[in-house]
Structure formats: C-alpha cells, structure tokens
Amino acid sequence: MSRRRHSDDSDAGQPHKRRRTSEPSEIEERLESLICRVGEKSNSSLESNLEGLAGVLEADLPNYKSKILRILCTVARLLPEKLTVYTTLVGLLNARNYNFGGEFVEAMIRQLKECLKVNMYNEAVHLVRFLSDLVNCHVIAAPSMVAMFENFVSVTQEEDVPQVRCDWYMFAFLSSLPWVGKELYEKKDAEMDRLLSQTESYLKRRQKIHVPMLQVWTADKPHPQEEYLDCLWSQIQKLKKDRWQERHILRPYLAFDSILCEALQHNLPPFTPPPHTEDSVYPMPRVIFRMFDYTDDPEGPVMPGSHSVERFVIEENLHCIIKSHWKERKTCAAQLLSYPGNNKIPLNYHIVEVIFAELFQLPSPPHIEVMYTTLLIELCKLQPGSLPQVLAQATEMLYMRLDTMNTTCVDRFINWFSHHLSNFQFRWSWEDWSDCLTQDLEKPKPKFVREVLEKCMRLSYHQRIIDIVPASFSVLCPANPVCIYKYGDESNRSLPGYTVALCLTIAIKNKASNEEIFSILKDVPNPNQDDDDDEGFTFNPLKIEVFVQTLLHLAAKSFSHSFSALAKFHEVFKTLAESDEGKLHVLRVVYEVWKNHPQMIAVLVDKMIRTQIVDCAAVANWIFSSELAHDFTRFYIWEILHSTIRKMNKHVLKIQKELEETKARLARQHKRRDSDDDDDDDDRSSDREDGPLEEQIERLQEKVESAQSEQKNLFLVIFQRFIMLLTEHLVRCETGGIDVFTPWYKSCIERLQQIFLQHHQIIQQYMVTLENLLFTAELDHHILAVFQQFCALQA
C-alpha cells in the first residue's frame, strides 16, 4: 500500500506530501534493521526467518533496490561472523530475481576493488570469502570463482613486489577454502590441484626472517608458534585429506537446496588484482598464538587440534565478533558466549585464547589494551561459574612460561593482570607463585610479580598492597613512594648548597617571584667552573640540584602540586636547563628525589617535555645513562621512553597537518580567483591575500623540516645507545667466557625489537639512514639480526 502511494504522482495533497518524506526513511530503517538482525536469537527457526526476510526484500526491490544492495554489501564486509546467513539470503533473492543477483555480484566486485585501492585488506578478505560462499548458494558459477583464485595465486609470480602482497592474495585464497573447497574440488579438481601445487611451491620459497620478532614465546613447547600462512596451509592440507569435510561452519543454505539448485548462476566479471603502488600498505605477517589444547579441558567437549580447519574457523569467527562489537563490551561478551555450536566445543577456552591472542599480537593489538581487560571482566560476570576458572588457568600458564615470553607481551600481561586484580579486590593465590622468591630478582618471574605489585599500587595505595601479599613477598613489594629530600636532614648540613636550600624553602613558601629565586641561586658555587672563569648562567649542576630538590620536596603532596610548581617556576627551569647537560641534570635530580615513586617520575618527565623544560633527546640520553643502569630493565623506564617517542611523532604530525591545511587554503583561494574573471584590482587584492599564506607555508615548511630532523635524531640517539650497550655486553661476555644470554641481554635485545615494532611506520622513513650509519654489516650479528627481521616485515 505504501509503495502505491509513493508511485502516485497525481496525489498532491499536503498531508501525503509530508508522509512521502518520512515514509521512505522509515522503510529504509526497517529494512536495515531486519537485515542486520537476521541470524540473532529468535523464537522462529533461522530458515523460516530467512525465507520471510527474502519475501519482504523481494517485495521491496522495485522501490528500494539500491538501498537493499548497499545494506547487503555492507553486512558482507562488516559482519563476517554471519557470512553464511547472508549468502543464503542472497541465494534466495537470486532464485526469485535473477537480475538482482547479477547486480549484487557486480556491486560486490566494485566494493572489493575499492577496498583494495584504499588498503582495506581485512575487509577485502571478508568480501572474497563471501563471494566464494555464493558458489555454495548457486549464485556464482564455480569455474568463474576458480578463475578469480587463479588470478590471486598468479600474484606470487610478479616481480619486484613485496612478499606481503603475495602473502595477502595467498591468504585470501586459502582462507576461503573451508567454506567453498568441497564445491570447487567437485567441479574443477584438476584446476584446484594445480592451484594448491603453486601455493605449496610459493610457501616453500618465501622468506620467514621476520618470524622471531613476532613470536610471543621463543620456545615451541608445549605449543609451536607457527607463522600464519604455514599454519593455515597445514589446516587446508588436513581438510583436503579429510575430503573437504568440515564440521563447524553453519550452512543454512543446505535447507534450501531444492530451491537454490534451480537458480541460474552468474559468472564473476574478470578480476585482475590491482597493481602494486608506492601507496599500497599490506597487512603485516602474524604468528598464530597457541595456549590450550585438548588436554587442558579433559572433562568438556574436545578442543579441535591446532591443524584442524575447525580451529581456524572458530578463531576467525570469534575474532570477527570482537571486531564487530569491541566498542560495546557487554554486547561483545554476550555475542561471544552465544556463539553457534557452543555445546560442541570448549567455548570458554577458545574465547580466552582468542582474547589473549589479540592482546599479545605483535607489533600491536587490533584494539586498545584496556578493552580486553573490560571484556574479560564482563565475561567473568556473565559466566561466574566457569570462565574465571579458565582465566585463572590461563594466567597460571602464562606465569609458568614467563622465561621465554617476549618482553613486550610481558608488559601487556602486567598491565592486564594488575588491572584485572584491581576489579576483584586484588585477590590472588600468591603462595602458588612463591617459587619466584628463590630466584635471582632479575629473572622473569620475580620481575613480573614485582612489576604487577607496582602497577597494583598505582591502582590502589602502598599499604593495601603490603596487606594483600604474604609477608614472604616483601622483597618484591614496591617501596613506600615517598620523596627523598637530601637537604631535609640536619646530618647533611655539610652538603654544598645546604644553606641555600633552606633559604629557597623559606622564599618559595613566602611565594617568591622568579627574580627572587634567581637572586638566591646566584651565590651557589659552580663545581664545574674555575674561579677565574665567569660566564654567568652556564651549566651549574649544584644550582640545578638545590633548586629542583627543594621545589619538588615542597610540591610533593600530589601530582597537581608538582604541576603547579613546574608552571610557576617555568622560567627558572628553562634558564637552568638551557644546555643539554642542564636538561640531563634536571632529569637526574628528578630521579634522585622520586626514585621510590616511578609513576611520579613518569608524569613529571611527561610534563617537562610538554612544557619544553627538557627535550626528547635529553630523555633518551638520560634513560641510557649510567645513573639509570639499576632501573634499566624496569617497566616504567620503557613506559617513559615510548611516551617520549609518541610525543615527538605527534609533534611532527601536528605541524605537517598545519602545513597541509594552509596549502589547501591557498589552493582554494587560487581556485576562487580562477573562477572569478573580474578586473585587475581584484587580481592585485588576491595577490595581497596570497602573501601572508605563502609566508606561513614557508615558515611551516621550515618547522616541519626542523621537527623531522629532531625526530630522526631521536631515533639515532636511541639506536646508537642500544648498540653501544649491547656491544659492550657482548664483548664483556666474549672476553670473560660468559654466556651471552643473560636476563639483562634478553630484556635489552627485546626492548630494541619493541622500539622497531611499536614505531615501525615512522622508523621506515629513516631506514636508509639507519642502514648506512648504524646497522652496518660490521655490527655484531646478534644486534644486526633485529634490524634484518624488522626490514623483512614489509619486504
């Protein structure tokens, strides 16, 4: 009835006109809701829901075809966990309306090309998989799908293209076979055998130098850490051996076989993979995370083996659910727990393994780390009788394997576990981990417990942490986070600067101005300066020590007090820390005062960078200095360094953005002038308008070059200091006949890897410089291997 009203142009009644504008949008919203919600829990069967929806959509096709096409293409890309539900729906529509089926296939191919053009490779995989499953629904003819896959595999024969490009096309092909392998093999067995033979040949010759950099554990026991294509290839080989029989994918189209097999099929239009360009950014390779096997849950359903295709399908679907719902933790948890076929598999084990696989994924997790904490908490609330036990078992396993765990993943494990404990009254059976108390404190287990308790203190307070752990763990408990003020003790009266510190204390309490502070500091002798050498405010370590110690002591009450002190005496800081040595010494004094409070050090350094009291290079030099050697492997040190690098990167991006916006403004001005054919006076006024913008562009270009130079220098400083430290260690071990692989060495070399991985997009800009200046062929192979692994990531 509503459709008739829409098509009746002769009806010009005002009320109907108003309804005309609202009704299409209402119907479109209803269609979107119906399509998006199909396949969710319902009183009716999935088959009857699909049949009903196909009838509704068929009736609406004459007026809402483009909208229906757009929604179906979007769900194919964004809701891959319901892939077979939507392919069945498209199959039913194709059986009723052949032309619509053809238009949908063409729209999907257009969308696939667009995704590849704009580097949306993860979405493109879902589209390829969707197209392949349409073969099962008799929408696409099997030979044309095989032809498309032949084009995909032919990419491996291209010359001078990165391996990651070939990898993606190979993954898109192989990861579709659990859905469509049986159908394609029945129709085109010879062609499929040839494709699989070419695949095997490619997989044997591809480089895998990058693998050690991406592994969560360095040991392959109890579970091998396989490269993702190797693992998928093993799963597909087993699937082929099992005659393509797969037992986990929901296939609603089987119920409609009598209808679908009568439908006419479409041939895919010829698809040529778009050529590689400089702007192409392919997904990085991965290593498959394995934590559980069938022995971990002896009482429940059997967990599929690591090389069974069911394991791949389950994990893919769980990853897809997280990707679709990660912003809504409650929905995400509910969707994960209502995964189809959950009574046939140990679902809780799969969910926990998949969540940790994402959390520990290198170089970075797909979503922000805190999301995984909140998701696991939500899952524990929904399944209080079973999931917490699985999570505790997983935590125990991770703890037991800390000795071989990648340092970056240990950091994430510390962050997750401390946050998780803070939501459960910090309850944990610490006695079970008492084995760490008999080990060297630099070993991974005691180090982990110490860092967890340190993080827990940030989320609570010192006395609470002392109370929650057994007395035997006191050696690993964080120190009381108090300020160490060396001028506060009467016994230190003989210290140089003691009397000046007392004067400063009184002056600051009396709200002295910057000039008054300078006046008091004027009398502080400079231990670095000869009596006859008077250069005024040069670097004076004692002056910095007296001022910074006193000010931080007086502002020690809270972060806010400290920030206010930095702001009030900003001019004094800037003057005292004018030179590079001055900046370095300010940081040394901050460490001396707050060495028992790592969080305070981190926030003060952060604030000092923001207010330009110190610069990023000074922070990097300080971190690698001998004064910090004792804390070099501590978590907070690397937190500070990564935060510093991120600040530098943001600063460069901000100026680059300003430059681009100013250039765009000038271009718009030129466009307006070109479209305006007025007299010369207007041209002259336009030239006058251009002047300030062109000057601004020039200034910004200089700022960008300066910032990029600073950024490059920061990375050079960091890598140079890493190389010096590691080389010294290697030479010391070699001359002393000591084993190189100490806990310190493992931590240091993996921190070097971490810098490369976490900032890979920026570092790639400076690869040539790094290769020519630092990572040369003469460098020790232990250190050079890290650089070569990094280069192989996008090779």
C-alpha positions in Angstrom: 0.0 0.0 0.0 2.8 2.4 0.9 4.5 1.6 -2.4 1.4 2.5 -4.4 1.2 5.8 -2.6 4.8 6.6 -3.4 4.4 6.0 -7.1 1.2 8.0 -7.4 2.5 11.4 -8.6 -1.0 12.8 -9.2 -1.8 12.9 -5.5 -0.6 16.4 -4.5 -2.3 16.5 -1.0 -0.2 18.3 1.5 -0.6 15.6 4.3 0.5 13.0 1.9 3.5 15.1 0.8 4.7 15.2 4.4 4.2 11.4 4.7 6.2 10.9 1.5 9.3 12.5 3.0 9.1 10.4 6.2 8.0 7.1 4.9 10.9 6.1 2.7 13.4 6.8 5.5 11.2 4.7 7.9 11.0 1.8 5.5 14.8 2.0 4.8 15.5 1.9 8.5 13.2 -1.1 8.9 14.9 -2.9 6.1 18.3 -2.2 7.6 17.2 -3.4 11.0 15.7 -6.6 9.5 18.8 -7.4 7.5 21.2 -6.7 10.4 19.3 -8.7 12.9 18.6 -11.8 10.9 20.5 -14.7 12.4 20.2 -13.5 16.0 18.3 -15.4 18.7 14.7 -15.7 17.8 11.6 -17.9 18.6 11.4 -18.9 14.9 14.0 -21.1 13.1 16.8 -19.4 11.1 15.4 -20.9 7.9 11.9 -19.6 8.4 13.3 -16.1 9.3 15.5 -16.1 6.1 12.6 -17.2 3.9 10.4 -14.5 5.4 13.0 -11.8 5.0 13.7 -12.9 1.4 10.0 -12.4 0.7 9.9 -8.9 2.3 13.0 -7.8 0.4 11.7 -9.2 -2.9 8.5 -7.2 -2.5 10.5 -4.0 -1.7 13.0 -4.4 -4.6 11.1 -2.3 -7.1 11.4 0.8 -4.9 14.4 0.2 -2.6 16.7 -1.9 -4.7 19.8 0.4 -4.4 19.3 0.6 -0.6 19.0 -3.2 -0.3 22.1 -3.7 -2.4 24.0 -1.2 -0.3 23.0 -2.8 3.0 23.8 -6.3 1.8 27.3 -5.2 0.6 27.9 -3.5 3.9 27.0 -6.5 6.0 29.1 -8.8 3.8 32.1 -6.6 4.6 31.4 -5.7 8.3 29.5 -8.8 9.7 31.7 -11.7 8.5 30.6 -13.8 11.5 27.2 -14.1 9.9 28.6 -14.8 6.4 26.6 -17.9 5.6 23.4 -16.4 6.8 23.7 -13.5 4.3 25.0 -15.7 1.4 21.8 -17.8 1.9 19.7 -14.7 1.9 21.3 -13.5 -1.4 20.9 -17.0 -2.8 17.1 -16.9 -2.1 16.8 -13.5 -3.6 18.8 -14.6 -6.7 16.4 -17.6 -7.1 13.5 -15.2 -7.1 15.0 -12.3 -9.1 18.0 -13.3 -11.3 18.7 -9.7 -12.3 19.1 -8.6 -8.7 21.6 -11.5 -8.1 23.7 -10.2 -11.1 23.6 -6.6 -9.8 24.6 -7.8 -6.3 27.6 -9.7 -7.7 28.7 -6.7 -9.7 28.3 -4.4 -6.6 30.4 -6.8 -4.5 33.2 -6.8 -7.1 33.2 -3.0 -7.3 33.4 -2.9 -3.4 36.2 -5.4 -3.5 38.2 -3.3 -6.0 37.5 -0.2 -3.9 38.7 -1.9 -0.7 42.0 -3.0 -2.3 42.5 0.5 -3.7 42.3 2.1 -0.3 44.3 -0.6 1.6 41.3 -2.1 3.4 42.7 -5.6 3.1 41.0 -7.1 6.2 37.6 -6.1 4.8 38.6 -7.3 1.3 39.3 -10.9 2.8 35.7 -11.0 4.1 34.3 -9.9 0.6 36.4 -12.6 -1.1 35.1 -15.2 1.4 31.5 -14.0 0.9 31.8 -14.3 -2.9 33.3 -17.8 -2.6 30.4 -18.9 -0.4 27.9 -17.7 -3.0 29.1 -20.6 -5.1 27.5 -22.9 -2.4 24.3 -20.9 -2.8 24.2 -21.3 -6.6 24.6 -17.5 -7.2 28.2 -17.7 -8.7 29.4 -20.4 -11.1 32.3 -22.4 -9.7 34.5 -22.1 -12.8 34.5 -18.3 -12.6 35.4 -18.4 -8.9 38.3 -20.8 -9.7 39.4 -18.3 -12.4 39.4 -15.5 -9.8 41.5 -17.6 -7.5 43.9 -18.4 -10.3 44.4 -14.6 -10.7 45.1 -14.3 -7.0 47.7 -17.1 -7.0 49.4 -15.6 -10.1 50.4 -12.6 -8.0 53.1 -14.8 -6.5 54.8 -14.8 -9.9 55.0 -11.0 -10.1 58.5 -9.5 -10.0 59.8 -6.7 -7.7 56.7 -6.7 -5.4 56.8 -7.1 -1.6 56.3 -10.5 -0.2 53.5 -9.2 2.0 51.5 -8.5 -1.2 51.8 -12.1 -2.4 51.0 -13.3 1.2 47.7 -11.4 1.3 46.4 -12.9 -2.0 47.5 -16.3 -0.9 45.7 -15.9 2.4 42.6 -14.6 0.7 42.5 -17.8 -1.4 43.4 -20.3 1.3 41.1 -18.8 3.9 38.1 -19.2 1.6 38.6 -22.9 1.1 37.0 -24.1 4.4 33.8 -22.6 3.0 34.0 -23.5 -0.7 36.8 -26.0 -1.1 34.5 -29.0 -1.4 32.3 -27.4 -4.1 35.2 -26.2 -6.2 37.0 -29.5 -6.0 33.9 -31.4 -7.2 33.6 -29.1 -10.2 37.2 -28.3 -11.0 39.5 -30.8 -9.4 42.4 -30.5 -11.9 42.5 -26.7 -11.7 42.3 -26.8 -7.9 45.2 -29.3 -7.7 47.3 -27.0 -9.9 46.4 -24.0 -7.6 47.3 -25.9 -4.4 50.6 -27.1 -6.0 51.5 -23.5 -6.9 50.6 -22.5 -3.4 52.9 -25.1 -1.9 55.7 -24.0 -4.2 55.3 -20.4 -3.1 55.1 -21.2 0.6 58.4 -23.2 0.4 60.3 -20.4 -1.2 59.0 -17.4 0.8 61.3 -15.7 3.4 60.5 -16.1 7.1 63.2 -13.9 8.7 60.5 -11.8 10.4 59.1 -14.7 12.5 61.2 -14.4 15.7 60.2 -10.8 16.0 56.5 -11.6 16.1 56.5 -14.7 18.3 55.0 -14.4 21.8 57.4 -17.1 23.1 60.8 -18.0 22.0 60.2 -21.7 22.8 58.0 -24.0 20.7 57.0 -26.2 23.7 54.3 -27.0 24.6 52.8 -25.4 21.5 54.6 -24.4 18.3 54.3 -20.7 17.4 53.7 -21.0 13.7 53.7 -18.3 11.0 50.1 -17.7 9.9 50.4 -18.9 6.3 52.2 -22.0 7.3 49.6 -22.9 9.9 46.7 -22.2 7.5 48.4 -24.3 4.8 48.7 -27.3 7.3 45.0 -26.8 8.1 44.0 -26.8 4.4 46.1 -29.9 3.7 44.4 -31.7 6.5 41.0 -30.5 5.2 41.8 -31.9 1.7 43.0 -35.2 3.3 39.6 -35.3 5.1 37.9 -34.9 1.7 36.9 -31.3 2.4 34.6 -32.4 5.2 34.3 -29.6 7.7 32.0 -29.9 10.7 31.7 -26.5 12.2 30.5 -23.9 9.7 26.8 -23.1 9.9 25.4 -23.7 6.4 21.7 -22.6 6.4 21.6 -22.9 2.6 21.5 -26.7 2.8 17.9 -26.4 4.0 17.0 -24.6 0.7 19.0 -26.8 -1.7 15.9 -27.7 -3.7 15.1 -24.0 -4.3 18.7 -22.8 -4.8 19.8 -25.6 -7.2 17.1 -24.5 -9.7 18.5 -20.9 -9.7 20.5 -19.6 -12.7 24.1 -18.7 -11.8 26.3 -15.7 -12.6 29.8 -15.6 -13.9 32.1 -13.3 -12.0 33.4 -10.4 -14.2 37.1 -10.9 -14.9 39.0 -9.7 -11.9 42.6 -8.6 -12.2 44.4 -7.8 -8.9 45.2 -4.0 -8.9 49.0 -3.5 -9.4 51.3 -2.7 -6.6 52.0 1.0 -6.0 54.0 3.1 -3.6 50.9 3.8 -1.6 50.0 0.1 -1.1 50.1 -0.9 2.6 49.6 -4.6 3.1 48.8 -6.3 6.4 51.8 -7.4 8.4 52.5 -11.1 8.8 51.4 -12.7 12.0 52.3 -15.7 14.2 49.4 -17.9 15.4 49.0 -17.8 19.2 48.5 -21.1 20.8 47.9 -21.6 24.5 45.5 -24.5 25.0 45.0 -28.0 23.6 42.5 -30.9 24.2 44.4 -31.9 27.4 43.6 -28.6 29.2 39.9 -29.3 29.4 39.6 -33.1 29.9 36.0 -33.0 31.1 34.4 -30.8 28.5 34.0 -31.2 24.7 37.3 -31.9 22.9 39.1 -28.8 21.6 39.9 -29.2 17.8 43.6 -29.7 17.1 45.8 -26.8 16.0 45.9 -28.1 12.4 42.2 -28.8 12.1 40.3 -26.4 10.0 37.6 -26.2 12.6 40.2 -24.4 14.9 40.7 -21.8 12.1 37.0 -21.3 11.6 36.2 -20.9 15.3 39.1 -18.5 15.8 38.2 -16.4 12.7 34.6 -16.1 13.8 35.5 -15.1 17.4 38.0 -12.5 16.1 35.2 -11.2 13.8 32.7 -10.9 16.7 35.3 -8.9 18.7 36.0 -6.7 15.7 32.3 -6.0 15.2 31.4 -5.3 18.8 34.6 -4.2 20.6 33.2 -0.7 21.5 30.3 -2.3 23.4 31.9 -4.7 25.9 28.5 -6.1 27.2 27.2 -6.8 23.7 30.6 -8.2 22.7 30.7 -10.6 25.7 27.1 -11.7 25.1 27.8 -12.4 21.4 31.0 -14.4 22.2 29.1 -16.6 24.7 26.2 -17.2 22.4 28.5 -18.4 19.5 26.7 -21.1 17.5 27.6 -24.7 18.3 29.0 -23.7 21.7 27.9 -27.1 23.2 30.2 -28.9 20.8 33.4 -27.1 21.7 35.1 -25.9 24.9 33.9 -22.3 24.1 35.4 -20.6 27.2 38.9 -21.9 26.3 38.6 -20.7 22.7 37.3 -17.3 23.9 40.2 -16.8 26.4 42.8 -18.0 23.9 41.5 -15.6 21.2 41.4 -12.6 23.6 45.0 -13.2 24.7 46.0 -13.8 21.1 44.8 -10.3 20.3 46.2 -8.7 23.4 49.6 -10.2 22.7 49.6 -9.6 19.0 52.8 -8.0 17.7 53.5 -5.3 16.8 50.3 -4.0 18.4 46.9 -5.4 19.4 43.9 -4.7 17.0 42.2 -2.6 19.7 43.2 -0.6 22.8 44.6 -2.8 25.6 42.1 -1.7 28.2 39.3 -3.1 26.1 40.5 -6.7 26.6 40.5 -6.2 30.4 37.0 -4.9 30.4 35.8 -7.7 28.1 37.3 -10.4 30.3 35.7 -8.8 33.4 32.3 -8.8 31.6 32.7 -12.4 30.5 33.5 -13.4 34.1 30.3 -11.6 35.2 28.2 -13.5 32.6 29.7 -16.9 33.3 30.8 -16.7 37.0 30.7 -20.5 37.4 33.1 -21.4 34.7 35.0 -18.6 32.9 37.0 -17.3 36.0 38.5 -20.8 36.4 39.6 -20.9 32.8 41.1 -17.4 33.1 42.9 -18.4 36.3 44.3 -21.5 34.5 45.4 -19.3 31.6 47.1 -16.8 34.0 48.9 -19.7 35.6 50.1 -21.0 32.2 51.3 -17.5 31.2 53.2 -17.2 34.5 54.9 -20.6 34.0 56.0 -19.6 30.6 57.4 -16.2 31.5 61.0 -17.3 31.0 60.5 -17.5 27.2 57.9 -14.8 26.8 58.6 -11.7 24.7 59.2 -8.6 26.8 56.6 -6.5 25.0 54.0 -9.3 25.8 55.2 -9.4 29.4 54.4 -5.7 29.6 50.9 -6.2 28.4 50.4 -9.2 30.7 51.5 -7.0 33.7 49.0 -4.2 32.6 46.2 -6.7 32.1 46.7 -8.7 35.3 47.1 -5.7 37.6 44.0 -4.0 36.2 42.1 -7.3 36.4 43.1 -7.8 40.1 42.0 -4.2 40.9 38.5 -5.2 39.9 38.4 -8.3 42.2 39.8 -6.8 45.5 43.3 -7.8 44.5 42.5 -11.4 45.4 45.0 -14.0 44.2 46.7 -17.1 45.5 50.1 -15.6 45.8 51.6 -18.6 47.7 51.3 -20.6 44.5 53.9 -18.3 43.0 56.4 -18.5 45.9 58.9 -20.3 43.6 59.8 -16.8 42.3 61.2 -15.9 45.8 64.1 -18.3 45.5 65.2 -16.9 42.1 67.5 -14.0 41.1 65.4 -10.9 41.2 66.4 -10.1 37.6 64.8 -13.3 36.4 61.4 -13.0 34.6 59.1 -14.5 37.3 60.2 -12.3 40.3 60.4 -9.3 38.0 56.9 -9.9 36.8 55.5 -10.2 40.3 57.4 -7.0 41.3 56.0 -5.1 38.4 52.5 -6.3 38.9 52.5 -5.2 42.5 54.0 -1.8 41.4 51.1 -1.4 38.9 48.6 -2.5 41.5 49.9 0.2 43.8 49.1 2.8 41.1 45.5 1.5 41.1 45.3 1.5 44.9 47.8 2.6 47.6 51.0 1.4 49.2 49.7 -0.1 52.5 46.9 -2.0 50.7 49.5 -3.8 48.5 51.6 -4.6 51.6 48.4 -6.1 53.2 47.3 -8.3 50.2 50.5 -10.2 49.7 52.1 -12.7 52.2 55.0 -11.4 54.3 57.4 -13.6 52.4 56.8 -11.5 49.3 58.0 -8.3 51.0 61.2 -8.3 48.9 59.1 -7.9 45.8 56.8 -5.2 47.2 57.1 -1.7 45.9 59.0 0.8 48.1 57.0 3.4 50.0 56.5 6.1 47.4 58.0 9.0 49.5 60.1 11.9 48.3 63.8 11.7 49.1 65.0 15.2 50.1 68.7 15.2 50.8 68.7 18.7 52.3 65.9 17.9 54.8 68.2 16.0 57.2 70.2 18.0 59.8 73.0 15.5 59.5 73.6 16.7 55.9 74.4 20.3 57.0 77.9 19.9 55.5 76.5 19.3 52.0 77.3 22.1 49.5 74.2 24.2 48.9 72.5 23.2 52.2 72.1 26.8 53.4 70.8 27.9 50.0 68.2 25.1 50.1 67.0 26.4 53.5 66.7 30.0 52.0 64.9 28.7 49.0 62.4 26.8 51.1 61.5 29.9 53.0 61.4 32.0 49.8 59.1 29.5 48.0 56.8 29.2 51.0 56.6 33.0 51.0 55.5 33.0 47.4 58.8 34.4 46.0 59.0 35.6 42.4 61.3 34.1 39.7 63.7 37.1 40.2 64.0 36.5 43.9 64.8 32.8 43.2 67.5 33.8 40.7 68.9 36.2 43.3 69.2 33.4 45.9 70.7 30.9 43.4 73.3 33.5 42.3 75.5 32.6 45.3 75.6 28.9 44.6 79.2 28.0 43.5 79.7 26.1 40.3 81.8 22.9 40.9 82.5 22.7 37.1 83.9 26.2 36.8 87.3 27.6 37.5 87.5 30.6 39.9 88.6 33.0 37.1 86.0 31.7 34.6 82.8 33.7 35.0 80.2 33.1 32.3 77.1 33.8 34.3 74.3 31.3 33.9 76.2 28.4 32.3 75.6 24.8 33.4 75.8 24.6 37.1 74.9 21.1 38.5 74.7 22.3 42.1 72.4 25.1 41.3 70.0 22.7 39.5 70.3 20.2 42.4 69.4 22.7 45.1 66.5 24.3 43.2 64.9 21.1 41.8 65.3 19.1 45.0 63.8 21.9 47.1 60.9 22.7 44.8 59.9 19.0 44.3 60.1 18.4 48.0 57.8 21.3 48.7 55.4 20.2 46.0 55.5 16.5 46.9 51.9 16.4 48.2 50.3 15.5 44.8 50.7 15.5 41.1 48.7 18.7 41.0 51.1 20.5 43.4 54.1 19.3 41.4 52.5 20.6 38.1 51.7 24.0 39.7 55.3 24.3 40.9 56.6 23.5 37.4 54.3 26.1 35.9 55.1 28.8 38.5 58.9 28.5 38.2 59.0 27.6 34.5 61.3 30.5 33.7 63.8 29.3 36.3 63.8 25.8 34.9 64.3 27.0 31.4 67.2 29.1 32.4 68.9 26.5 34.5 68.3 23.7 31.9 69.4 25.8 28.9 72.2 23.5 27.8 72.0 19.8 27.0 73.9 18.9 30.2 71.5 21.1 32.2 68.5 19.2 30.8 70.1 15.9 31.6 70.9 17.0 35.1 67.3 18.1 35.8 66.2 14.6 34.9 68.9 13.1 37.1 67.7 15.1 40.1 64.0 14.2 39.4 65.1 10.6 39.6 67.1 11.1 42.8 64.1 12.7 44.5 61.4 10.3 43.3 63.3 7.0 42.8 60.8 5.3 45.1 57.8 6.6 43.1 58.1 5.6 39.4 54.7 6.9 38.5 55.7 10.4 39.8 58.9 10.3 37.7 56.8 9.3 34.6 54.3 12.1 34.9 56.9 14.7 35.8 59.1 13.8 32.8 55.9 13.9 30.6 55.1 17.3 31.9 58.6 18.6 31.4 58.6 17.5 27.8 55.2 19.2 27.2 56.4 22.5 28.8 59.8 22.2 26.9 61.9 22.2 30.1 63.6 19.2 28.7 63.6 17.8 25.1 63.0 14.2 23.8 66.7 13.6 23.0 67.6 14.5 26.6 65.1 12.0 28.0 66.6 9.3 25.7 70.2 10.1 26.8 69.1 10.0 30.4 67.4 6.6 30.1 70.6 5.1 28.7 72.8 6.9 31.2 74.9 5.0 33.9 72.8 6.6 36.7 69.7 4.7 35.5 71.6 1.4 34.9 70.0 -0.1 38.1 66.5 0.6 36.8 67.2 0.0 33.1 65.1 -3.2 32.9 62.2 -1.7 34.9 58.8 -1.4 33.2 58.4 2.4 33.9 61.6 3.3 32.2 60.3 2.0 28.8 56.9 3.5 29.5 58.7 6.9 29.7 60.7 6.2 26.5 57.7 5.1 24.4 55.7 8.1 25.7 58.5 10.4 24.7 58.7 8.9 21.2 55.0 9.2 20.7 55.1 12.9 21.7 57.8 13.5 19.2 55.8 11.7 16.5 52.6 13.7 17.4 54.5 17.0 17.2 55.7 16.2 13.7 52.2 15.1 12.6 50.7 18.2 14.0 53.0 20.6 12.1 52.6 18.5 8.9 48.8 18.8 9.3 49.0 22.6 9.7 51.2 22.8 6.6 48.7 20.7 4.5 45.7 22.8 5.7 47.5 26.0 4.9 48.4 24.7 1.4 44.8 23.7 0.9 43.6 27.2 1.9 45.9 28.7 -0.6 44.7 26.3 -3.3 41.1 27.2 -2.6 42.0 30.9 -2.8 43.6 30.3 -6.3 40.5 28.3 -7.4 38.2 31.1 -6.4 40.4 33.6 -8.3 40.5 31.4 -11.4 36.7 31.2 -11.4 36.4 34.9 -10.9 37.0 36.9 -14.1 36.9 40.4 -12.6 39.2 43.4 -13.2 42.9 43.7 -12.3 42.3 45.4 -9.0 40.7 42.1 -7.8 43.8 40.2 -9.0 46.1 42.5 -7.1 44.0 42.1 -3.9 44.1 38.3 -4.4 47.9 38.6 -4.7 47.9 40.6 -1.4 45.8 37.8 0.2 48.2 35.1 -1.1 51.2 36.9 0.5 50.6 36.0 4.2 49.6 32.5 3.3 52.7 31.9 1.3 54.9 33.2 4.1 53.0 31.0 6.5 53.7 28.0 4.3 57.3 28.8 4.1 57.6 29.1 7.9 55.7 25.8 8.4 57.9 24.0 5.9 60.9 25.1 7.9 59.2 23.9 11.1 58.4 20.5 9.5 62.0 20.1 8.3 63.3 21.0 11.8 60.8 18.7 13.6 61.6 15.8 11.2 65.3 16.4 11.8 64.7 16.3 15.6 62.6 13.1 15.1 65.4 11.4 13.1 68.0 12.5 15.7 65.9 11.0 18.5 65.8 7.6 16.8 69.5 7.8 16.0 70.3 8.6 19.7 68.1 5.6 20.9 69.5 3.1 18.4 73.1 4.3 18.9 72.8 3.9 22.7 71.3 0.4 22.3 74.1 -0.6 20.0 76.8 0.7 22.5 75.2 -1.1 25.5 74.7 -4.4 23.7 78.1 -4.3 22.1 79.8 -3.7 25.5 77.8 -6.7 26.9 78.7 -9.0 24.0 82.5 -8.1 24.2 82.4 -8.5 28.1 80.8 -11.9 27.8 83.2 -13.0 25.0 86.4 -11.9 26.8 85.2 -13.4 30.1 83.9 -16.6 28.6 80.4 -16.0 30.0 77.1 -17.0 28.4 75.7 -14.0 26.4 72.0 -14.9 27.0 71.6 -13.3 30.5 68.2 -12.0 31.7 69.6 -8.4 31.1 70.5 -9.3 27.5 67.1 -10.8 26.7 65.4 -7.7 28.1 67.7 -5.3 26.3 67.5 -7.0 22.8 63.7 -7.4 23.1 63.4 -3.7 24.1 65.3 -2.9 20.9 62.8 -5.0 18.9 60.0 -3.3 20.8 61.2 0.2 19.6 61.2 -1.1 16.0 57.8 -2.7 16.2 55.9 -0.1 18.1 57.1 2.8 15.9 57.5 0.9 12.6 55.6 3.3 10.4 57.8 6.3 11.4 61.1 4.3 11.5 60.6 3.1 7.9 61.0 6.7 6.7 64.6 6.6 8.1 65.6 3.1 7.0 68.4 4.2 4.6 70.0 6.5 7.2 69.8 3.7 9.9 71.4 1.2 7.5 74.2 3.5 6.4 75.1 4.9 9.8 74.3 2.3 12.5 73.1 -1.1 11.3 76.1 -1.7 9.0 77.5 -5.1 8.0 80.3 -4.9 10.6 77.8 -4.8 13.5 77.6 -8.0 15.7 75.2 -10.5 14.2 73.0 -10.6 17.4 72.2 -6.9 17.0 72.0 -6.8 13.2 69.5 -9.7 13.2 66.9 -7.5 14.9 67.3 -4.9 12.1 67.1 -7.6 9.4 63.9 -9.0 11.0 62.4 -5.6 11.0 63.3 -5.0 7.3 61.7 -8.3 6.5 58.3 -7.3 8.0 57.2 -5.3 4.9 59.7 -6.8 2.4 
